[in-house]
Amino acid sequence: MQASDSLSPTEVKKKTYWALFLVIAACAAPVILSYLTYYVIKPQARNNYGDLIDPRAYPIPDLASVDLEGQPASLAQLRGKWILLQVDGASCEAACQQKLYYMRQLRLTQGKEMDRVERVWLVTDDAPLDISLMKQYDGTHFMRVDPQKLAAWLPVLEGAEATKASDHLYMIDPLGNLMMRFPREADPQRIRKDLGHLLKVSRIG
């Protein structure tokens, strides 16, 4: 007779519940560990270049975004990846083009980890984009958004150091939460270090 044959129905049910609990815990552990490592432990142990944002306060909202053909497109579709985000009008002057370049290079410099990173340009008007610029930064996701909804979501600096969203690069985590803002005229080498550290300590995305 096997040992399980001697167990009562209540004991069998309890044993089954424990087995199910252990399976769920094993699946959830990497996500929990990643959040504890980055959002709890790391800020106390490491000086970040970018400003950390509480991700619970800035989940991706409905931005009424569409692709360049007018079809619905959302940042939420990129869930599971780390997202480098810039915000600019379609005219894309020098500062805008520099951010496009930085985002491309920041991704490339992550080597074998670069597939974990996506690049997004949220276009804040309906003007046409420069085709040559789009070809130069192929792989960037271009989405047109409602500028008012965007302004209500993205945090900027206020007071004497006031900025606008187009002054910054932002980072979204793989769970779909805004979690970092980089300063105006940011140093790409220091952004690269922040991004590299994120990819190193995180088991998500």
Disulfide bonds with the S-S distance in Angstrom:
Cys92-Cys96 1.96
